[in-house]
Amino acid sequence: MRSEEALGAALRSVVANGFAVLKNVPRTDEGLVQAAERICPLRPGFFGRIFNFGRHMLHPIRSEPLEGERMAHHADQTYLTEPAGLKLVQCVETNAKFTMSLVDGFDAARRLRERNEEAYRTLSTVPVESEFVDGEHHYVTRDAILKHDASGRNLLQVRYNDYYRSPAATVPVSRLDQLYDALFDWTQLVESSKSQCRIQLTPGTLLLLDNWRILSAPRHGDHRVRLKGCYLGWSDYMCRVRRRPHRHPLN
């Protein structure tokens, strides 16, 4: 994204499709930061300004290698009141073909509504608790998985991450069956191969993801891969979008 034209094309792709792919971005921390800050300032997390995956992808909860295990599609930072707006992921090194599987959460929500109106209503109205806990941090938030704007008509955010979903102790007993039935139908949709788009990442490829819309999951088999990435805040990202000649569909 060394030119305004390239930046504009990337933002248009994220607005239209939820993601953009950039090639030949320098595989250094400085290269990643420079690309990200063409959009807006980084939003550091408790992993620092940049997060790194080692030579093996790690399970997000157990911190163990994911060899032979398929990670479920998810959004990041669902345990925060306002998760990051954009997630940037760069392939630094891989010894084989590495793909990232993407699911358009807005499209999945639309199809869920067409298939099962009650499940859609449940995931839009029942607050679900998400939690992250380690030796130094304890984040908890409670919100609908399908979060709408103040009018209740427009889907604003897909807050789905099964790894950080807490036990449903805060959900009324009368709605537990509804919630789990809705989650089952939702998971079936999201994890269906018909919902997924595979993007191959080679060293130097940078993937820009709308973290409020796109659910992602690595598909690396037993191959070694090294990734790095960073987050951008939603408000800062939207500020940059509004400065472009196009407009985000939610605004």
Residue pairs with C-beta under 8 A, 6 or more apart in sequence:
1 7
1 10
1 22
1 35
1 38
1 39
6 22
7 38
7 39
8 244
8 245
9 20
10 20
10 22
10 208
11 20
11 39
11 240
11 241
11 244
11 246
12 244
12 246
13 19
13 20
13 21
13 208
14 20
14 86
14 208
14 209
14 210
15 241
15 246
15 248
15 249
17 104
18 102
18 104
18 106
18 209
18 210
18 213
18 214
19 102
19 199
19 207
19 208
19 209
19 210
19 214
20 207
20 208
21 199
21 205
21 206
21 207
21 208
22 35
22 205
22 206
22 207
22 208
23 204
23 205
23 206
24 204
25 31
25 32
25 35
25 90
25 204
25 205
25 206
26 32
26 34
26 204
27 90
27 92
27 93
27 203
27 204
29 50
29 228
32 50
32 88
32 90
32 206
32 228
32 229
32 230
33 42
33 49
33 50
33 230
35 88
35 206
36 42
36 88
36 230
36 232
39 86
39 232
39 237
39 240
40 232
40 233
40 236
40 237
40 239
40 240
41 232
41 233
41 236
42 49
42 230
42 231
42 232
43 84
43 231
43 232
43 233
43 236
44 231
45 51
45 77
45 84
45 231
46 136
46 137
49 230
50 228
50 229
50 230
51 228
51 229
51 230
52 226
52 227
52 228
53 225
53 226
53 227
53 228
54 226
55 93
55 224
55 225
55 226
56 65
56 66
56 67
56 224
56 225
57 65
57 66
57 71
57 218
57 220
57 225
57 227
58 64
58 65
58 66
59 65
59 66
59 69
59 71
60 71
60 163
60 164
61 163
66 218
66 220
67 222
68 221
68 222
70 217
70 219
71 217
71 218
72 162
72 163
72 187
72 190
72 191
72 217
73 101
73 102
73 103
73 160
73 190
73 191
73 196
73 215
73 216
73 217
74 160
74 161
74 162
74 163
74 215
74 216
74 217
75 83
75 105
75 158
75 159
75 160
75 161
75 211
75 212
75 214
75 215
75 216
76 83
76 84
76 87
76 161
76 211
76 231
77 83
77 84
77 211
77 231
78 130
78 141
78 159
78 160
78 161
78 164
78 165
79 130
79 131
79 132
79 139
79 140
79 141
79 164
80 139
80 141
81 141
81 143
82 233
82 234
82 235
83 157
83 159
83 211
83 212
83 234
84 211
84 231
84 232
84 233
84 234
85 210
85 211
85 212
85 231
85 232
85 233
85 234
85 235
85 236
85 237
85 238
86 208
86 209
86 210
86 211
86 231
86 232
86 234
86 237
87 208
87 209
87 211
87 216
87 229
87 231
88 206
88 207
88 208
88 209
88 229
88 230
88 231
88 232
89 100
89 201
89 206
89 207
89 209
89 216
89 227
89 228
89 229
90 204
90 205
90 206
90 207
90 227
90 228
90 229
91 98
91 201
91 202
91 203
91 204
91 205
91 225
91 226
91 227
92 203
92 226
92 227
92 228
93 203
93 224
93 225
93 226
94 201
94 202
94 203
94 220
94 223
94 224
94 225
94 226
95 223
95 224
95 225
96 220
96 221
96 223
96 224
97 200
97 223
98 200
98 201
98 202
98 218
98 219
98 220
98 223
98 225
99 198
99 199
99 200
99 201
99 218
99 219
99 220
100 198
100 199
100 201
100 207
100 216
100 217
100 218
100 219
101 196
101 197
101 198
101 199
101 216
101 217
101 218
101 219
102 196
102 197
102 198
102 199
102 209
102 214
102 215
102 216
103 190
103 195
103 196
103 197
103 214
103 215
103 216
104 195
104 197
104 213
104 214
105 158
105 160
105 190
105 213
105 214
105 215
106 155
106 158
106 213
107 195
108 158
108 186
108 189
108 190
108 195
108 215
109 120
109 123
109 146
109 155
109 158
111 189
112 119
112 120
112 123
112 185
112 186
112 189
113 120
115 185
115 189
116 182
116 185
118 178
118 182
119 181
119 182
119 185
119 186
120 146
120 182
122 175
122 178
122 179
122 181
122 182
123 144
123 145
123 146
123 179
123 182
123 183
123 186
124 144
124 145
124 146
124 147
124 148
125 144
126 144
126 171
126 175
126 178
126 179
126 182
127 142
127 143
127 144
127 170
127 171
128 142
128 143
128 144
128 145
128 159
128 165
128 166
128 168
128 171
128 179
129 140
129 141
129 142
129 165
129 166
129 168
129 169
129 170
130 140
130 141
130 142
130 143
130 159
130 161
130 164
130 165
130 166
131 138
131 139
131 140
131 164
131 166
132 138
132 139
132 164
133 139
140 166
142 170
143 159
144 159
145 158
145 159
145 160
145 186
146 155
146 158
146 159
147 155
147 156
147 157
147 158
147 159
148 154
148 155
148 156
149 156
149 250
154 250
156 212
156 250
157 212
157 213
158 212
158 213
158 215
160 186
160 190
160 215
162 187
168 176
168 179
168 180
171 179
189 195
190 215
198 219
199 207
201 207
201 227
209 216
211 231
212 234
218 225
238 248
238 251
241 247
241 248
241 251
242 248
242 251
